[in-house]
């Protein structure tokens, strides 16, 4: 994705790439479908992240009251709405101010990671064996252990996701052709490595009775793990920081979601596009699509009121909604390589093999996450409802495309160019000049 972002740095991102990389008979349709899939996936990601933040707050209250209080679904939903609204208020301010807020969140995140590496080993709690950490399996579903292992990928795949968030702010970034791909690469690789190490530390010092952790009175297994290691005061301090990190993640996803919705509206693809595409003159940001994203996420959050399985469907929807949008431009890159012009960030001979591996993995994940997590014979409460919403969005977008008379195929022309040829050439020369300047600075530094 970094390679594609370097080649075509635009807020439209995935649907713009699909249009540019595919031939005329299908490029408009692929662009249209990818745009809707990307929009749904970003909205589901926002909803799942902020729902997780709401669960954290309720867990803190439960711990403070010694487990005598547990939030109802209605109370959780109320907390969730307040988090969404506050996120929207932050993301409605100017880009430079948002950058400062995000910097503070990043520092808090790094501090929390360091604290976890230190606190758990220093807690004095008995350490689990390496065999337990790396070789023990607990299967609390009726699926086979092998299939349940695949379903367990939801957590890491959901955690390291929304790679396109950086892409959607390309038009607000300096030297986006270099900055955006490196941001994607560093964010995913660093979080993958640190997250893996944190999981190892937690597994060494957690209660080996996993079922007891899952059914904790606090309603949050991690809260119980930290409580067992550090006690009431310790878990409240740690969870306060964890909430800030989760909250900042929600703000980041909302920024990406609002920019995706704004870019798609700018190209006239969404209902009420003329209204949604407006930029606030005071802040220079798409405030309308920020609040529109929050409104849609509020509706998606109603899924969580159905039950635990519906909550799981919301989390999986953020993956199976985004992955088709990731897949299509990558498949186009493989099928029509001549339409791809490399940018400053390029994978060279490894480009096509990496694309092929990514496509294969995402296809597998899209299939596996449509299964209910509880077992092969679910009842109405345990069913996976994500496929219904996903099918409705894809079916609805295709119906909207092919509908007689006023269907999108009659009027949607793809991404709109708002610059004339001279302006395009000017901005392209500016990027090349900036790249050359960066190379000169780097070479001078090496000589020193």
C-alpha positions in Angstrom: 0.0 0.0 0.0 2.9 2.3 0.7 4.1 1.7 -2.9 0.7 2.7 -4.3 0.5 5.7 -2.0 3.9 6.9 -3.2 2.8 6.6 -6.8 -0.5 8.3 -6.3 -0.7 10.3 -3.1 -4.3 11.5 -2.9 -7.0 11.6 -0.3 -9.2 9.3 -2.5 -6.5 6.6 -2.0 -7.9 3.1 -2.7 -10.7 4.0 -5.1 -8.5 6.5 -7.0 -5.9 3.8 -7.4 -8.5 1.3 -8.6 -9.6 3.7 -11.3 -6.1 4.5 -12.5 -4.8 1.0 -12.5 -7.7 -0.8 -14.3 -8.8 -0.5 -17.9 -11.8 1.7 -19.0 -14.4 -1.1 -19.3 -14.3 -1.8 -15.5 -12.4 1.2 -13.9 -15.5 3.3 -13.0 -17.3 0.3 -11.5 -14.3 -0.9 -9.5 -13.7 2.7 -8.3 -17.3 3.0 -7.2 -17.4 -0.3 -5.3 -14.0 0.2 -3.6 -15.1 3.7 -2.5 -18.2 2.3 -0.7 -16.3 -0.7 0.7 -13.5 1.6 2.1 -16.1 4.0 3.5 -17.9 1.2 5.3 -14.7 -0.3 6.6 -13.4 3.0 8.0 -16.8 3.6 9.7 -16.8 0.1 11.2 -13.2 0.6 12.4 -14.2 3.9 14.1 -17.2 2.2 15.7 -15.2 -0.8 17.0 -12.3 1.4 18.4 -14.6 3.7 20.3 -16.7 0.9 21.5 -13.5 -0.6 22.9 -12.8 2.7 24.6 -16.3 2.7 26.2 -15.7 -0.9 27.5 -12.4 0.4 29.1 -14.2 3.2 30.9 -16.9 0.8 32.2 -14.2 -1.6 33.4 -12.5 1.3 35.4 -15.8 2.2 37.1 -16.4 -1.5 37.9 -12.9 -1.8 39.4 -13.4 1.4 41.4 -16.6 0.0 42.9 -14.9 -3.4 43.6 -16.9 -5.2 41.0 -20.3 -4.3 42.5 -21.3 -2.3 39.3 -21.4 -3.6 35.7 -22.5 -1.4 32.8 -25.7 -2.4 31.0 -25.6 -2.3 27.2 -27.6 1.0 27.2 -25.0 2.6 29.6 -22.2 1.4 27.4 -23.8 2.8 24.3 -24.3 6.2 26.1 -20.5 6.2 27.0 -19.8 5.3 23.4 -21.8 8.2 22.0 -20.0 10.6 24.3 -16.6 9.3 23.1 -17.7 9.7 19.5 -18.8 13.3 20.0 -15.6 14.3 21.8 -13.6 12.7 19.1 -15.5 14.7 16.5 -14.8 17.9 18.4 -11.1 17.2 18.4 -11.0 16.2 14.7 -12.9 19.3 13.7 -10.0 21.6 14.6 -7.2 22.7 12.2 -4.7 20.2 10.9 -1.7 21.7 12.7 -3.5 21.6 16.0 -4.6 18.0 15.4 -0.9 17.1 14.8 0.0 18.5 18.2 -2.7 16.5 19.9 -1.6 13.3 18.0 2.0 13.9 19.1 0.9 13.9 22.8 -1.0 10.7 22.3 2.0 9.0 20.6 4.2 10.0 23.6 1.6 8.5 26.0 1.5 5.3 23.9 5.3 4.9 24.1 5.3 5.6 27.8 2.6 2.9 28.4 4.6 0.3 26.4 7.7 0.9 28.4 5.7 0.8 31.6 4.2 -2.6 30.7 7.7 -4.0 30.0 8.8 -2.9 33.4 5.8 -3.3 35.7 4.8 -6.9 35.0 8.2 -8.4 35.7 8.6 -6.2 38.8 5.2 -7.1 40.2 6.5 -10.2 42.0 3.7 -12.4 40.4 4.6 -16.0 39.7 5.8 -16.4 36.1 4.2 -18.9 33.7 6.5 -21.3 31.9 7.7 -20.7 28.4 5.9 -23.9 27.3 2.6 -22.4 28.6 3.3 -19.1 26.8 4.4 -20.5 23.4 2.8 -24.0 23.3 -0.4 -24.0 25.4 -3.9 -23.7 23.7 -7.2 -22.8 25.3 -10.2 -23.4 23.1 -13.4 -22.0 24.6 -15.5 -22.5 21.5 -16.9 -25.6 19.8 -14.7 -25.2 16.7 -11.7 -27.4 16.4 -8.5 -25.9 17.8 -7.0 -25.4 14.4 -10.0 -23.5 13.0 -10.3 -21.5 16.3 -6.6 -20.5 15.9 -7.5 -18.9 12.5 -10.5 -17.1 14.1 -8.1 -15.8 16.8 -6.4 -13.8 14.1 -9.1 -11.2 14.4 -7.3 -9.5 17.3 -4.0 -8.9 15.6 -5.5 -8.3 12.2 -7.9 -5.7 13.8 -5.2 -4.1 15.8 -2.8 -3.6 12.9 -5.4 -2.4 10.4 -6.7 0.8 8.7 -3.4 1.1 6.9 -5.0 3.6 4.6 -5.6 6.2 7.4 -2.3 7.9 6.4 -3.3 7.8 2.7 -6.5 9.8 3.3 -4.5 12.8 4.7 -2.1 12.8 1.7 -3.4 16.2 0.6 -2.7 17.7 4.0 0.9 16.3 4.3 4.2 17.7 3.2 6.0 15.6 0.6 3.3 13.0 0.7 4.9 10.7 -1.9 7.7 10.0 0.6 6.0 10.7 4.0 2.9 8.7 3.6 4.4 5.3 2.6 7.1 5.6 5.3 4.4 6.4 7.8 2.4 3.3 6.8 5.5 1.1 6.9 6.9 2.3 10.2 3.5 2.4 12.0 2.6 -1.2 11.0 6.1 -2.7 11.6 6.8 -1.0 14.9 3.3 -1.7 16.3 3.6 -5.3 15.1 6.9 -5.9 16.9 6.0 -4.1 20.1 2.6 -5.6 20.2 4.1 -9.1 19.8 6.5 -8.4 22.7 3.8 -7.0 24.9 1.6 -10.1 24.4 4.5 -12.3 25.4 5.0 -10.3 28.6 1.3 -10.4 29.5 1.2 -14.2 28.8 4.1 -14.8 31.1 2.4 -13.0 34.1 -1.4 -13.6 33.6 -3.6 -16.1 35.4 -3.3 -19.3 33.4 -7.0 -19.9 33.9 -8.2 -18.2 30.7 -11.8 -19.0 31.2 -11.8 -17.0 34.5 -10.2 -14.1 32.7 -12.8 -14.1 30.0 -15.6 -14.2 32.5 -14.1 -11.5 34.8 -16.6 -9.4 36.8 -14.9 -6.3 35.4 -16.1 -7.2 31.9 -12.6 -6.9 30.5 -10.0 -9.7 30.6 -7.0 -7.3 30.4 -8.4 -5.3 33.4 -8.4 -8.6 35.4 -4.9 -9.4 34.3 -3.5 -6.0 35.4 -5.6 -6.1 38.6 -4.1 -9.5 39.6 -0.6 -8.2 39.0 -0.9 -4.6 40.4 -4.0 -4.4 42.5 -6.8 -1.9 42.4 -4.8 1.4 42.3 -2.4 0.0 39.7 -5.0 -1.1 37.3 -6.9 2.2 37.5 -3.7 4.1 36.6 -2.7 1.7 33.8 -6.2 1.7 32.4 -6.4 5.5 32.4 -3.4 5.5 30.1 -4.8 2.7 28.0 -8.0 4.6 27.6 -6.1 7.6 26.3 -4.3 5.4 23.8 -7.5 3.8 22.6 -9.2 7.2 22.5 -6.3 8.6 20.4 -6.7 5.6 18.0 -10.4 6.5 17.6 -9.4 10.1 16.7 -6.9 8.9 14.2 -9.5 6.6 12.5 -12.0 9.3 12.5 -9.6 11.6 10.6 -9.1 8.9 8.0 -12.8 8.1 7.8 -13.8 11.7 7.4 -11.2 12.3 4.7 -12.3 9.2 2.8 -15.9 10.3 2.9 -14.9 13.8 1.9 -12.8 12.7 -1.1 -15.6 10.3 -2.2 -18.1 13.1 -1.9 -15.8 15.5 -3.8 -16.1 13.0 -6.7 -19.9 13.0 -6.4 -20.3 9.4 -5.4 -22.1 9.6 -2.1 -25.7 10.8 -1.4 -25.7 14.5 -0.5 -22.2 14.9 -2.0 -22.7 18.7 -2.7 -23.2 19.2 1.1 -20.7 16.7 2.4 -17.7 17.9 0.2 -17.7 21.4 1.7 -14.5 22.5 3.6 -14.8 24.6 6.8 -13.2 27.9 6.0 -12.1 28.6 9.6 -10.3 25.3 10.2 -9.5 24.2 6.6 -10.8 20.7 7.4 -13.9 18.7 6.3 -16.0 19.3 9.4 -19.2 18.1 7.8 -17.9 14.7 6.9 -16.3 14.4 10.4 -19.7 14.7 12.0 -21.3 12.6 9.3 -18.8 9.8 10.1 -19.7 10.0 13.8 -23.4 9.8 12.9 -22.9 6.7 10.8 -20.7 5.1 13.5 -23.4 5.8 16.1 -25.9 3.8 14.0 -23.3 0.9 13.6 -22.8 0.9 17.4 -26.4 -0.2 17.8 -25.2 -3.7 16.7 -23.5 -4.0 20.0 -26.8 -3.9 21.8 -27.8 -7.2 20.3 -25.2 -9.2 22.2 -21.5 -10.3 22.4 -21.6 -12.0 19.0 -23.0 -8.8 17.3 -20.2 -6.9 19.0 -17.7 -9.4 17.5 -19.3 -8.9 14.1 -18.7 -5.1 14.4 -15.0 -5.7 15.0 -14.8 -8.3 12.1 -16.8 -5.9 9.8 -14.0 -3.3 10.1 -11.7 -5.9 8.5 -13.9 -7.6 5.9 -15.2 -4.1 5.0 -11.7 -2.7 4.5 -9.9 -5.7 3.0 -11.9 -5.8 -0.3 -11.0 -2.2 -0.7 -7.4 -3.1 -0.2 -7.6 -6.1 -2.4 -9.0 -4.6 -5.6 -6.3 -2.0 -6.3 -3.6 -4.6 -5.5 -5.2 -7.1 -7.9 -5.3 -4.3 -10.5 -1.6 -3.7 -9.9 -0.9 -7.4 -10.7 -3.3 -7.7 -13.7 -2.4 -4.5 -15.4 1.2 -3.7 -14.4 1.8 -1.3 -17.4 -0.7 1.2 -15.9 1.5 1.5 -12.7 4.1 4.3 -12.5 6.4 3.8 -9.5 6.9 6.7 -7.0 9.9 7.5 -4.8 9.0 4.5 -2.5 9.1 1.4 -4.5 9.6 -2.3 -3.7 11.5 -3.2 -6.9 11.7 -6.9 -7.8 9.8 -7.8 -4.6 6.8 -5.7 -5.6 4.7 -8.4 -7.3 5.5 -11.3 -4.9 4.6 -9.1 -1.9 1.3 -8.1 -3.7 0.5 -11.7 -4.4 1.1 -12.8 -0.8 -1.0 -9.8 0.5 -3.9 -10.6 -1.8 -3.8 -14.3 -0.8 -3.8 -13.6 2.9 -6.6 -11.0 2.7 -8.8 -13.3 0.6 -8.4 -16.0 3.3 -9.2 -13.5 6.1 -12.3 -12.2 4.3 -13.7 -15.7 4.2 -12.6 -16.9 7.7 -14.1 -13.9 9.5 -17.6 -14.5 8.2 -17.9 -17.5 10.5 -19.4 -17.2 14.0 -16.8 -17.3 16.7 -18.8 -19.5 19.1 -19.0 -22.6 17.0 -20.4 -24.2 13.8 -24.0 -24.4 15.0 -24.9 -20.9 16.2 -28.2 -19.7 17.5 -29.7 -16.3 16.7 -27.6 -14.6 19.4 -24.3 -16.2 18.4 -24.6 -15.7 14.6 -22.2 -13.4 12.7 -24.2 -10.5 11.5 -21.3 -8.8 9.8 -22.0 -10.6 6.5 -25.5 -9.1 6.4 -24.3 -5.5 6.6 -21.5 -6.1 4.2 -23.8 -7.8 1.7 -26.3 -4.9 2.1 -23.6 -2.3 1.4 -22.1 -4.2 -1.6 -25.5 -5.2 -2.9 -26.8 -1.7 -2.4 -23.8 -0.1 -4.1 -24.2 -2.4 -7.1 -27.9 -1.8 -7.3 -27.2 2.0 -7.1 -24.7 1.5 -9.9 -26.9 -0.5 -12.3 -30.3 1.1 -11.5 -32.1 2.1 -14.7 -32.3 5.8 -15.6 -30.5 7.4 -12.6 -28.0 4.6 -11.6 -24.4 5.7 -11.0 -23.2 4.1 -14.2 -25.1 6.9 -16.1 -23.3 9.8 -14.3 -20.3 8.7 -12.2 -17.2 9.4 -14.2 -14.6 8.5 -11.6 -12.2 10.7 -9.7 -12.5 14.3 -10.8 -9.4 16.4 -11.6 -9.7 19.8 -10.1 -6.3 21.1 -11.4 -5.5 22.0 -15.0 -2.5 20.4 -16.8 -0.2 23.3 -16.0 -1.0 23.1 -12.3 -0.4 19.3 -12.3 3.0 19.8 -14.0 3.9 22.5 -11.4 3.1 20.4 -8.4 4.8 17.4 -9.9 8.0 19.5 -10.4 7.7 20.7 -6.8 7.7 17.1 -5.5 10.7 16.2 -7.7 12.6 19.2 -6.5 11.8 18.4 -2.8 13.0 14.8 -3.4 16.2 16.0 -4.9 16.7 18.4 -2.0 16.2 15.6 0.5 18.8 13.4 -1.4 21.3 16.3 -1.3 20.9 16.8 2.4 21.3 13.1 3.0 24.4 12.9 0.9 25.9 15.9 2.7 25.2 14.2 6.0 26.9 11.0 4.9 30.0 13.0 3.8 30.2 14.7 7.2 
